[in-house]
């Protein structure tokens, strides 16, 4: 059996215009051997879901610094359910209060990485959570 590359979609939903962190993570994931699709700034939830399904990704990583995490994460989780794509892992990073992290995990979000999390933590989480074998 050969291992297939993990495919990750990194997305910036909403009007948040700060994407340096998303680009740093995208590069780190690529350097770790994953295939990364970065959608760029100001994506709608529908655009993110459509891209994730078209690209057959294993996970969607949302970068949200705008405070709109309690809008976008539930909206994306619901859209994945409606499209029968719940097998796509959703994780994220940004400024998210602990109580909101608990709520997001309750609706199925895998993990939230807050400022100070290392790229290595994210890579290890994804490799442990998404095991790809052919």
Secondary structure, DSSP 8 states (H G I E B T S, - for coil): ------EEEEE-BTT----HHHHHHHHHHHHTT-EEEE--SSB-HHHHHHHHHHTT-SEEEEEE-SS-HHHHHHHHHHHHHHTT-TTSEEEEEE---HHHHHHHHHTT--EEE-TT--HHHHHHHHHHH-----
